[in-house]
Structures are given as structure tokens and as C-alpha cells.
């Protein structure tokens, strides 16, 4: 067994491209047409989105509100894929998450993984939810 680390794929840095983190609140729309156009514009200017960041709130203990928020996060999973990002970061300011919110967040993480994205959570309640 070799102790030499191996790269997952051969790669080299690209100096002509600037990796950026995009705040989802700055998107005018998450429609496929808009995202396709935005991706093309960013590529023309040498910008490569590597991360999409979305703020989430699960403070209502209501299954309909939780499902609505989870659907919104899933929409941003799709948006991140369209933009060519490899990570979706969900920022959660809630102090504590309900069981249904933790389940919904875990389902969103699984969806992201199926789409080839890493889903990271910022905020103590959300981080704990994905570790459980």
C-alpha cells in the first residue's frame, strides 16, 4: 500500500478564471432560463461560481412552513447545479430545529449529494442536525 497521496483527478489551476461564492439572495430568479443566461454571462467574464449560499429559516413549528422552506432549499440545489457550483451552503440562524426541520434538512442534503453537490450548513442548529 502506497503512502503517497493521489489526486482524485489530474488537475491544474486556471489563472483566467476567478472562483466566486454567490449569495442566493442576489439571484433575480432561479428559473432554468435565467440561470443558463447568468452562467453564460459569468463564464464570458471569467467568473466561475463554486458555491451558492442560501439563508434558511425553520423557526415555525409547522409542517407546511417546514416543507415550504425545504422546497426552497431544493430549488437552490437545482440553481447551484445550473450555475456549475460544487457546493451549496445553507445558513441557519435558528437556535434549535424541530424534528421535522432536521428531517427536511437531511433530505435536502441527500438531494444535493445525488445532484453532485456538497451541502454544508452554517449555524449550530443546522450543523448538529446533519451530524445526528
Rosetta constraint file for C-alpha pairs under 8 A:
AtomPair CA 16 CA 46 HARMONIC 6.23 0.50
AtomPair CA 17 CA 46 HARMONIC 4.64 0.50
AtomPair CA 17 CA 47 HARMONIC 5.56 0.50
AtomPair CA 17 CA 48 HARMONIC 6.32 0.50
AtomPair CA 18 CA 46 HARMONIC 6.08 0.50
AtomPair CA 18 CA 47 HARMONIC 4.82 0.50
AtomPair CA 18 CA 48 HARMONIC 5.83 0.50
AtomPair CA 19 CA 47 HARMONIC 6.01 0.50
AtomPair CA 19 CA 48 HARMONIC 4.71 0.50
AtomPair CA 19 CA 49 HARMONIC 5.69 0.50
AtomPair CA 19 CA 50 HARMONIC 5.92 0.50
AtomPair CA 20 CA 47 HARMONIC 6.80 0.50
AtomPair CA 20 CA 48 HARMONIC 6.05 0.50
AtomPair CA 20 CA 49 HARMONIC 4.87 0.50
AtomPair CA 20 CA 50 HARMONIC 5.85 0.50
AtomPair CA 20 CA 51 HARMONIC 6.84 0.50
AtomPair CA 21 CA 49 HARMONIC 5.95 0.50
AtomPair CA 21 CA 50 HARMONIC 6.07 0.50
AtomPair CA 21 CA 51 HARMONIC 4.68 0.50
AtomPair CA 21 CA 52 HARMONIC 5.84 0.50
AtomPair CA 21 CA 53 HARMONIC 7.15 0.50
AtomPair CA 22 CA 26 HARMONIC 7.50 0.50
AtomPair CA 22 CA 49 HARMONIC 6.67 0.50
AtomPair CA 22 CA 51 HARMONIC 6.21 0.50
AtomPair CA 22 CA 52 HARMONIC 4.87 0.50
AtomPair CA 22 CA 53 HARMONIC 6.12 0.50
AtomPair CA 23 CA 27 HARMONIC 7.49 0.50
AtomPair CA 23 CA 52 HARMONIC 5.89 0.50
AtomPair CA 23 CA 53 HARMONIC 4.81 0.50
AtomPair CA 23 CA 54 HARMONIC 6.30 0.50
AtomPair CA 24 CA 52 HARMONIC 6.21 0.50
AtomPair CA 24 CA 53 HARMONIC 5.59 0.50
AtomPair CA 24 CA 54 HARMONIC 5.13 0.50
AtomPair CA 24 CA 55 HARMONIC 7.90 0.50
AtomPair CA 24 CA 76 HARMONIC 7.58 0.50
AtomPair CA 25 CA 54 HARMONIC 7.05 0.50
AtomPair CA 29 CA 34 HARMONIC 6.33 0.50
AtomPair CA 29 CA 35 HARMONIC 7.45 0.50
AtomPair CA 30 CA 34 HARMONIC 6.67 0.50
AtomPair CA 30 CA 35 HARMONIC 6.20 0.50
AtomPair CA 30 CA 75 HARMONIC 7.27 0.50
AtomPair CA 30 CA 76 HARMONIC 7.34 0.50
AtomPair CA 30 CA 79 HARMONIC 5.87 0.50
AtomPair CA 31 CA 35 HARMONIC 6.18 0.50
AtomPair CA 31 CA 79 HARMONIC 7.92 0.50
AtomPair CA 32 CA 36 HARMONIC 5.95 0.50
AtomPair CA 32 CA 79 HARMONIC 7.64 0.50
AtomPair CA 32 CA 82 HARMONIC 7.20 0.50
AtomPair CA 33 CA 37 HARMONIC 6.28 0.50
AtomPair CA 34 CA 38 HARMONIC 6.05 0.50
AtomPair CA 35 CA 39 HARMONIC 5.93 0.50
AtomPair CA 35 CA 79 HARMONIC 6.86 0.50
AtomPair CA 35 CA 82 HARMONIC 6.18 0.50
AtomPair CA 35 CA 83 HARMONIC 6.40 0.50
AtomPair CA 36 CA 40 HARMONIC 6.26 0.50
AtomPair CA 36 CA 82 HARMONIC 6.58 0.50
AtomPair CA 36 CA 83 HARMONIC 7.24 0.50
AtomPair CA 37 CA 41 HARMONIC 6.22 0.50
AtomPair CA 38 CA 42 HARMONIC 6.10 0.50
AtomPair CA 38 CA 83 HARMONIC 7.68 0.50
AtomPair CA 39 CA 43 HARMONIC 6.09 0.50
AtomPair CA 39 CA 82 HARMONIC 7.46 0.50
AtomPair CA 39 CA 83 HARMONIC 5.35 0.50
AtomPair CA 39 CA 84 HARMONIC 7.73 0.50
AtomPair CA 40 CA 44 HARMONIC 6.19 0.50
AtomPair CA 41 CA 45 HARMONIC 6.51 0.50
AtomPair CA 42 CA 46 HARMONIC 6.29 0.50
AtomPair CA 42 CA 47 HARMONIC 4.98 0.50
AtomPair CA 42 CA 48 HARMONIC 6.68 0.50
AtomPair CA 43 CA 47 HARMONIC 5.48 0.50
AtomPair CA 43 CA 48 HARMONIC 6.43 0.50
AtomPair CA 48 CA 84 HARMONIC 7.60 0.50
AtomPair CA 48 CA 85 HARMONIC 7.77 0.50
AtomPair CA 49 CA 83 HARMONIC 6.47 0.50
AtomPair CA 49 CA 84 HARMONIC 6.42 0.50
AtomPair CA 49 CA 85 HARMONIC 5.22 0.50
AtomPair CA 50 CA 84 HARMONIC 6.92 0.50
AtomPair CA 50 CA 85 HARMONIC 4.06 0.50
AtomPair CA 50 CA 86 HARMONIC 5.41 0.50
AtomPair CA 50 CA 87 HARMONIC 6.41 0.50
AtomPair CA 51 CA 80 HARMONIC 7.35 0.50
AtomPair CA 51 CA 85 HARMONIC 5.15 0.50
AtomPair CA 51 CA 86 HARMONIC 6.13 0.50
AtomPair CA 51 CA 87 HARMONIC 4.74 0.50
AtomPair CA 51 CA 88 HARMONIC 5.67 0.50
AtomPair CA 51 CA 89 HARMONIC 7.10 0.50
AtomPair CA 52 CA 76 HARMONIC 7.89 0.50
AtomPair CA 52 CA 80 HARMONIC 5.94 0.50
AtomPair CA 52 CA 85 HARMONIC 6.75 0.50
AtomPair CA 52 CA 87 HARMONIC 6.48 0.50
AtomPair CA 52 CA 88 HARMONIC 4.92 0.50
AtomPair CA 52 CA 89 HARMONIC 6.22 0.50
AtomPair CA 53 CA 88 HARMONIC 5.84 0.50
AtomPair CA 53 CA 89 HARMONIC 4.67 0.50
AtomPair CA 53 CA 90 HARMONIC 5.93 0.50
AtomPair CA 53 CA 91 HARMONIC 7.25 0.50
AtomPair CA 54 CA 73 HARMONIC 7.53 0.50
AtomPair CA 54 CA 76 HARMONIC 7.49 0.50
AtomPair CA 54 CA 88 HARMONIC 7.57 0.50
AtomPair CA 54 CA 89 HARMONIC 6.30 0.50
AtomPair CA 54 CA 90 HARMONIC 5.03 0.50
AtomPair CA 54 CA 91 HARMONIC 6.13 0.50
AtomPair CA 55 CA 90 HARMONIC 5.76 0.50
AtomPair CA 55 CA 91 HARMONIC 4.67 0.50
AtomPair CA 55 CA 92 HARMONIC 6.16 0.50
AtomPair CA 56 CA 69 HARMONIC 7.03 0.50
AtomPair CA 56 CA 73 HARMONIC 7.62 0.50
AtomPair CA 56 CA 90 HARMONIC 6.41 0.50
AtomPair CA 56 CA 91 HARMONIC 5.92 0.50
AtomPair CA 56 CA 92 HARMONIC 5.23 0.50
AtomPair CA 56 CA 93 HARMONIC 7.68 0.50
AtomPair CA 57 CA 69 HARMONIC 7.18 0.50
AtomPair CA 57 CA 92 HARMONIC 6.03 0.50
AtomPair CA 57 CA 93 HARMONIC 6.95 0.50
AtomPair CA 57 CA 94 HARMONIC 6.60 0.50
AtomPair CA 58 CA 65 HARMONIC 7.65 0.50
AtomPair CA 58 CA 66 HARMONIC 6.10 0.50
AtomPair CA 58 CA 69 HARMONIC 7.12 0.50
AtomPair CA 58 CA 92 HARMONIC 7.91 0.50
AtomPair CA 58 CA 94 HARMONIC 6.78 0.50
AtomPair CA 58 CA 97 HARMONIC 6.72 0.50
AtomPair CA 58 CA 98 HARMONIC 7.95 0.50
AtomPair CA 58 CA 101 HARMONIC 6.31 0.50
AtomPair CA 59 CA 94 HARMONIC 6.17 0.50
AtomPair CA 59 CA 97 HARMONIC 7.31 0.50
AtomPair CA 60 CA 65 HARMONIC 6.57 0.50
AtomPair CA 60 CA 66 HARMONIC 7.28 0.50
AtomPair CA 61 CA 65 HARMONIC 7.69 0.50
AtomPair CA 61 CA 66 HARMONIC 7.48 0.50
AtomPair CA 61 CA 98 HARMONIC 6.68 0.50
AtomPair CA 62 CA 66 HARMONIC 6.15 0.50
AtomPair CA 63 CA 67 HARMONIC 6.05 0.50
AtomPair CA 63 CA 100 HARMONIC 6.90 0.50
AtomPair CA 64 CA 68 HARMONIC 6.09 0.50
AtomPair CA 65 CA 69 HARMONIC 6.22 0.50
AtomPair CA 66 CA 70 HARMONIC 6.14 0.50
AtomPair CA 66 CA 100 HARMONIC 7.09 0.50
AtomPair CA 66 CA 101 HARMONIC 5.92 0.50
AtomPair CA 66 CA 104 HARMONIC 7.29 0.50
AtomPair CA 67 CA 71 HARMONIC 6.04 0.50
AtomPair CA 67 CA 104 HARMONIC 7.14 0.50
AtomPair CA 68 CA 72 HARMONIC 6.29 0.50
AtomPair CA 69 CA 73 HARMONIC 6.32 0.50
AtomPair CA 70 CA 74 HARMONIC 6.18 0.50
AtomPair CA 70 CA 104 HARMONIC 5.87 0.50
AtomPair CA 70 CA 105 HARMONIC 6.76 0.50
AtomPair CA 70 CA 108 HARMONIC 6.80 0.50
AtomPair CA 71 CA 75 HARMONIC 6.18 0.50
AtomPair CA 72 CA 76 HARMONIC 6.50 0.50
AtomPair CA 73 CA 77 HARMONIC 6.36 0.50
AtomPair CA 73 CA 90 HARMONIC 7.98 0.50
AtomPair CA 73 CA 108 HARMONIC 6.93 0.50
AtomPair CA 74 CA 78 HARMONIC 6.49 0.50
AtomPair CA 74 CA 108 HARMONIC 6.05 0.50
AtomPair CA 74 CA 111 HARMONIC 7.39 0.50
AtomPair CA 74 CA 112 HARMONIC 7.85 0.50
AtomPair CA 75 CA 79 HARMONIC 6.26 0.50
AtomPair CA 76 CA 80 HARMONIC 5.99 0.50
AtomPair CA 76 CA 88 HARMONIC 7.79 0.50
AtomPair CA 77 CA 81 HARMONIC 6.41 0.50
AtomPair CA 77 CA 88 HARMONIC 6.73 0.50
AtomPair CA 77 CA 111 HARMONIC 7.69 0.50
AtomPair CA 77 CA 112 HARMONIC 5.90 0.50
AtomPair CA 77 CA 115 HARMONIC 7.81 0.50
AtomPair CA 77 CA 117 HARMONIC 7.76 0.50
AtomPair CA 78 CA 82 HARMONIC 6.32 0.50
AtomPair CA 78 CA 115 HARMONIC 8.00 0.50
AtomPair CA 79 CA 83 HARMONIC 6.19 0.50
AtomPair CA 80 CA 84 HARMONIC 6.18 0.50
AtomPair CA 80 CA 85 HARMONIC 5.16 0.50
AtomPair CA 80 CA 86 HARMONIC 7.34 0.50
AtomPair CA 80 CA 87 HARMONIC 7.37 0.50
AtomPair CA 80 CA 88 HARMONIC 6.67 0.50
AtomPair CA 81 CA 85 HARMONIC 5.94 0.50
AtomPair CA 81 CA 86 HARMONIC 7.46 0.50
AtomPair CA 81 CA 115 HARMONIC 7.20 0.50
AtomPair CA 81 CA 116 HARMONIC 7.99 0.50
AtomPair CA 81 CA 117 HARMONIC 7.51 0.50
AtomPair CA 85 CA 117 HARMONIC 7.60 0.50
AtomPair CA 86 CA 116 HARMONIC 7.18 0.50
AtomPair CA 86 CA 117 HARMONIC 5.00 0.50
AtomPair CA 86 CA 118 HARMONIC 6.30 0.50
AtomPair CA 87 CA 117 HARMONIC 5.19 0.50
AtomPair CA 87 CA 118 HARMONIC 4.60 0.50
AtomPair CA 87 CA 119 HARMONIC 5.80 0.50
AtomPair CA 87 CA 120 HARMONIC 7.27 0.50
AtomPair CA 88 CA 112 HARMONIC 7.90 0.50
AtomPair CA 88 CA 117 HARMONIC 6.83 0.50
AtomPair CA 88 CA 118 HARMONIC 6.21 0.50
AtomPair CA 88 CA 119 HARMONIC 4.86 0.50
AtomPair CA 88 CA 120 HARMONIC 6.26 0.50
AtomPair CA 89 CA 119 HARMONIC 5.74 0.50
AtomPair CA 89 CA 120 HARMONIC 4.65 0.50
AtomPair CA 89 CA 121 HARMONIC 5.56 0.50
AtomPair CA 89 CA 122 HARMONIC 7.03 0.50
AtomPair CA 90 CA 119 HARMONIC 7.33 0.50
AtomPair CA 90 CA 120 HARMONIC 6.22 0.50
AtomPair CA 90 CA 121 HARMONIC 4.80 0.50
AtomPair CA 90 CA 122 HARMONIC 6.15 0.50
AtomPair CA 91 CA 121 HARMONIC 5.83 0.50
AtomPair CA 91 CA 122 HARMONIC 4.64 0.50
AtomPair CA 91 CA 123 HARMONIC 6.10 0.50
AtomPair CA 91 CA 126 HARMONIC 7.94 0.50
AtomPair CA 92 CA 121 HARMONIC 7.22 0.50
AtomPair CA 92 CA 122 HARMONIC 6.13 0.50
AtomPair CA 92 CA 123 HARMONIC 5.17 0.50
AtomPair CA 92 CA 124 HARMONIC 7.94 0.50
AtomPair CA 92 CA 125 HARMONIC 7.23 0.50
AtomPair CA 92 CA 126 HARMONIC 6.09 0.50
AtomPair CA 93 CA 123 HARMONIC 5.83 0.50
AtomPair CA 93 CA 125 HARMONIC 7.72 0.50
AtomPair CA 94 CA 123 HARMONIC 7.63 0.50
AtomPair CA 94 CA 125 HARMONIC 6.38 0.50
AtomPair CA 94 CA 126 HARMONIC 7.99 0.50
AtomPair CA 95 CA 124 HARMONIC 7.20 0.50
AtomPair CA 95 CA 125 HARMONIC 5.64 0.50
AtomPair CA 96 CA 125 HARMONIC 5.14 0.50
AtomPair CA 97 CA 101 HARMONIC 5.77 0.50
AtomPair CA 97 CA 102 HARMONIC 6.19 0.50
AtomPair CA 97 CA 125 HARMONIC 6.09 0.50
AtomPair CA 97 CA 126 HARMONIC 7.29 0.50
AtomPair CA 97 CA 129 HARMONIC 7.54 0.50
AtomPair CA 98 CA 102 HARMONIC 6.27 0.50
AtomPair CA 99 CA 103 HARMONIC 6.17 0.50
AtomPair CA 100 CA 104 HARMONIC 6.08 0.50
AtomPair CA 101 CA 105 HARMONIC 6.06 0.50
AtomPair CA 102 CA 106 HARMONIC 6.13 0.50
AtomPair CA 102 CA 126 HARMONIC 7.56 0.50
AtomPair CA 102 CA 129 HARMONIC 5.28 0.50
AtomPair CA 102 CA 130 HARMONIC 7.39 0.50
AtomPair CA 103 CA 107 HARMONIC 6.20 0.50
AtomPair CA 104 CA 108 HARMONIC 6.26 0.50
AtomPair CA 105 CA 109 HARMONIC 6.27 0.50
AtomPair CA 105 CA 126 HARMONIC 7.87 0.50
AtomPair CA 105 CA 129 HARMONIC 7.57 0.50
AtomPair CA 105 CA 130 HARMONIC 7.44 0.50
AtomPair CA 106 CA 110 HARMONIC 6.28 0.50
AtomPair CA 106 CA 129 HARMONIC 7.50 0.50
AtomPair CA 106 CA 130 HARMONIC 6.08 0.50
AtomPair CA 107 CA 111 HARMONIC 6.21 0.50
AtomPair CA 108 CA 112 HARMONIC 6.15 0.50
AtomPair CA 109 CA 113 HARMONIC 6.21 0.50
AtomPair CA 109 CA 118 HARMONIC 7.68 0.50
AtomPair CA 109 CA 119 HARMONIC 5.53 0.50
AtomPair CA 110 CA 114 HARMONIC 6.28 0.50
AtomPair CA 111 CA 115 HARMONIC 6.31 0.50
AtomPair CA 112 CA 116 HARMONIC 6.30 0.50
AtomPair CA 112 CA 117 HARMONIC 4.96 0.50
AtomPair CA 112 CA 118 HARMONIC 6.35 0.50
AtomPair CA 112 CA 119 HARMONIC 6.18 0.50
AtomPair CA 113 CA 117 HARMONIC 5.16 0.50
AtomPair CA 113 CA 118 HARMONIC 6.06 0.50
AtomPair CA 113 CA 119 HARMONIC 7.37 0.50
AtomPair CA 121 CA 126 HARMONIC 5.80 0.50
AtomPair CA 121 CA 127 HARMONIC 5.49 0.50
AtomPair CA 122 CA 126 HARMONIC 6.66 0.50
AtomPair CA 122 CA 127 HARMONIC 6.39 0.50
AtomPair CA 123 CA 127 HARMONIC 6.08 0.50
AtomPair CA 124 CA 128 HARMONIC 6.11 0.50
AtomPair CA 125 CA 129 HARMONIC 6.27 0.50
AtomPair CA 126 CA 130 HARMONIC 6.56 0.50
AtomPair CA 127 CA 131 HARMONIC 6.51 0.50
AtomPair CA 128 CA 132 HARMONIC 6.38 0.50
